[in-house]
């Protein structure tokens, strides 16, 4: 039986730590935008975009399968063998950086990126391990641990950025601050996982059982991450670091409610929806309840931001960041739909319809790229962002319909 009190209590547990972490990051940004330039933010955003893309590949998306096995032993074996895959992948990346690093820096016309790339394998490692540890803790319902971990990362990251920025005033502070922040969070989650003996043979059997994750979820999620990072990568090439810096601050601010509420909801939703689907053959009730709550929570702040975003950004972050507020106005509808719908996307995994997600992600990349290039052809970043936002918004409405029919599931005999 669906017990709303327990479900929303778990969401609130996650949200408490995430709220504090986002508050720290937000107020930290008020100082950081006065210490670092938009160009500094742009270079850091470009590197982190590359990290995010390769992190998705490194796990083959098996971390998403950890909540699905009935047996904890099977899930633990999946986690154990996935860690080995990540380690091997990072070694391959390190060799690739040595051989092809100059090619990457030449493509983006940023020689300073060459040094950053040598830390790419380490960033992938700590991000990927964090991802699988978080999924395991969601499975065992240790939401408080995840919540505190988010607080540890935001505190250490912000402290390193502010102190390092004031002392050194060097963009490399972004690199080392992100390594420290993510490493501390990952280690904290690691020590919450009780040691068990793992079976390599059973691990391989489980990977085969959940082969749809690398087969469909990996390319779908890779396209998804690339689609979200596509503006940063393309703006870096066609419009320069200033625009990337402005856009990255816009994303950072508008993503706060997504990470705070929507992201916390996702972690709890996928555990509860998986349970309902296994027990009743559908998860329609929890789907409707979750979507309604997110939609109502997001609609009023979205309306307020539409009218006041430019002036708010200028007041909070300084006059040189007004463009970020204008970009925020263009992107509001996209972020509102993402806030309301993205936590429900795990329904497609539960229903075994990862292939639907893959097809949708392909169309998302195509349509949003067209939107961006409309601006490139007209030499207008405003047209690029508006086109990107409209295409993304339309595709999210299509996504909602797909998720709804997946949530209806089947009649359990």
ABEGO torsion letter per residue (X at the ends): XBBAAAAAAAAAAAAAAAAAAAAAAAAAAAAAAAABBAAAAAAAAAAAAAAAAAAAAAAGGAAAAAAABABAAAAAAAAAAAAAAAAAAAAAAAAAAAAAAAAAAAAAGBAAAAAAAAAAAAAAAAAAAAAAAAAAAAAAGBAAAAAAAAAAAAAAAAAAAAAAAAAAGBAAAAAAAAAAAAAAAAAAAAAABBBBBBBAAAAAAAAAAAAAAAAAAAAAAAAAAAAAAAAAAAAAAAAEAAAAAAAAAAAAAAAAAAAAAAAAAAAAAAAAAAAAAAAAGBAAAAAAAAAAAAAAAAAAAAAAAAAAAAAAAAAAAEAAAAAAAAAAAAAAAAAAAAAAAAAAAAAAAAAGAAAAAAAAAAAAAAAAAAAAAAAAAAGBAAAAAAAAAAAAAAAAAAAAAAAAAAAAEBBBX
